[in-house]
Amino acid sequence: MHMIQTHERPSSNDYVVLLPAREAAKVQLMLPLAAAIARQQNGQVVILGVVVVPHDQPLSDGMLETRQVRADYDQAADFSTFQVPIRTVITVAHDLTDGIRTSAEEQGANLILLGWPAQQSSSERLFGPPIDNLLRHPPCDVVVLRLHDEQTWRRVLLPVRGGPHTPLACDIAMALAEHHDASISVLYATNPRMPDDASVRASLQSLRSMPRVTRWLERSIPAEQAILAEDPDHQAIVLGVTGRRGDPEAPIGPLADRILRQSDSTIVLVRHRMAQSEELAQQIWQQNRDLSATVDRWFAENTFSSHEYDDLQRLFAHKQQQGVTISLALPTLNEEATIGEIIGQLQEHLVANVPLLDEIVLIDSGSHDRTREIAAAHGVPVYLHQEILSQYGAFAGKGEALWKSLYVLQGDIIAWCDTDIKNFHPRFVYGIVGPLLRERRLVYSKGFYRRPIQFGERIAATGGGRVTELNARPLLNLFYPELSGMLQPLSGEYAGRRSALEEVPFFTGYGVETGMLIDLLERHGLNALAQVDLMERIHRNQELVPLSKMAFAITQVVIQRMEQRQRVSLLEPVNQTMKLITQREDGGFSLELREIRDHERPPMARIPEYRRLRGLPPEPAG
């Protein structure tokens, strides 16, 4: 490529607006706008003529055409009337886009102003190769103006959302409004189904004092609807190219594309060329915004109420349609005060009246009271988890009991329900299996509820779930924000499809629920998980020391999963012990060193005995 210039390169302190235009009519139409932008920045305009030589010819063949373009520029109107420095430059290139891009670099351009004849658009594409390419990979800021015949502007519409193109859009709107002696209407539209960023809204308030802004419009409807509704009252719309996440190679985003196709106004598209640090910050911001919207949508679509499944006959019909069996495991440790009532209600309502449950099994962890005897008297099979798959040993903890229950239960859907519930209702079971029976896409359903807390003889309406709110949910929000909409990740009532549960590992203690949620999320995705409102749950509240141990174990599980995801080591053996603070009878305090560690059981489907029992082929060696 060879550059022919009429003047020297401008100093690096000048703001340069590069205007690619050869035809006199285009120069006449675009130059006043280019000058307005340059004047606002105390800069100058460089009018660029690109002489394109076919690829099979040498660039020197462009000499005669270059002379003609130079002569055309010499005969152009007097540029002194625009009150900004204006120069002309001619470049010879094999490709129009390359000529513009190279000239932008050599001239130190801050902004390229491109004109787009609207009549040249088609249903397949709005622009053409030069504009498309420059918008995809801009060498500097790019502004594209849909060309109309000279018209009077009274109002300019400026939609804003605080994205990376907003500052440039504001500058262009002010420059063009000043040139046309027009007013500016700032439009802030929020989709009611999408999260609104309060900090962005607050930062945009400063635009109210921007020169020529006479109206501030807020609309709680999608941006496209809001813009098109205001379109008839405005002669021009200044719009960022908007997000292009669906097709990163698209020159503009879907919103800008639809506005261009549906509006008859003058459209000014702006594309800010971001530095690498800006690109990274924008990507992170967009990812967080997308994730927040994803979680909000999940919360709306995958949060159910147990009342939706109060019609047990209808629920049973769903079960028959799926052709599945359902097993319920009741993990226990010294629950003689509640286990009889729980089993009695389940047998009456979910077995005798409506055969929703095919199997109820008690998985005991070594109760010293009459828990096992009460269950046996109700005809419920009783297992000690220490005796199931004993060849693999036994660990203490609820997670160990749940893992081993997969071996003895027969159902296609497995449900678990805590047994210390004082206000038990069958909805604690049919509520968690309901989504799985109605929605085949779901693999896991978890309960949540209001949790009163008991202080002596007094019961407060709220305050339960202390480890959930102070430990589990903050950790998940930090490291697994996809699960930030899960109201009670530690609840003891949940159900899942065997096909999913047998493929995830189980932590043996307090971390079983957290580990299961994370692993199911990563294997099946957020949309395969559901949560169900089970109303109110009253149970035995624990003292702070046991809760402290629970929180410690849950933190270990989250960090262990982060280690596996990031392939880094964060926990040393010393991190598996905790100094518990206990108060002595004399009022003093002491430190007790306790090892608190959840062991991780492999997926049950990896156990040879389980595979034989379920009729699965042996796993391949290695």
Secondary structure, DSSP 8 states (H G I E B T S, - for coil): -EEEESS----TTS-EEEEE--SHHHHHHHHHHHHHHHHHTT-EEEEEEEEE--TTS-GGGGHHHHHHHHHHHHTS--GGGGSS-EEEEEEEESSHHHHHHHHHHHTT-SEEEEEEEGGG--SS-SS-HHHHHHHHS-SSEEEEEEE-SS---SEEEEE--S-TTHHHHHHHHHHHHHHHT-EEEEEEE--TTS---HHHHHHHGGGGGSTTEEEEEEESS-HHHHHHHHGGG-SEEEEE----TT-TTSSS-HHHHHHHHH--SEEEEEE----HHHHHHHHHHHHHHHHHHHHHHHHHHHEEEGGGG--HHHHHHHHHHHT--EEEEEEESS-TTTHHHHHHHHHIIIIIIS---SEEEEEES--SSSHHHHHHHTT--EEEGGGTTGGG---SSHHHHHHHHHHH---SEEEE--S-BTT--THHHHHHHHHHHH-TT--EEEEEEE--EEETTEEESS---HHIIIIIHHHHHHH-GGGTT-S-TT-S-EEEEHHHHTTS-EESSTTHHHHHHHHHHHHH-GGGEEEEEEEE--B----HHHHHHHHHHHHHHHHHHHHHHHT-----GGGGEEEEEEE-TTS-EEEEEEE----EE--GGG-HHHHHHTT-------
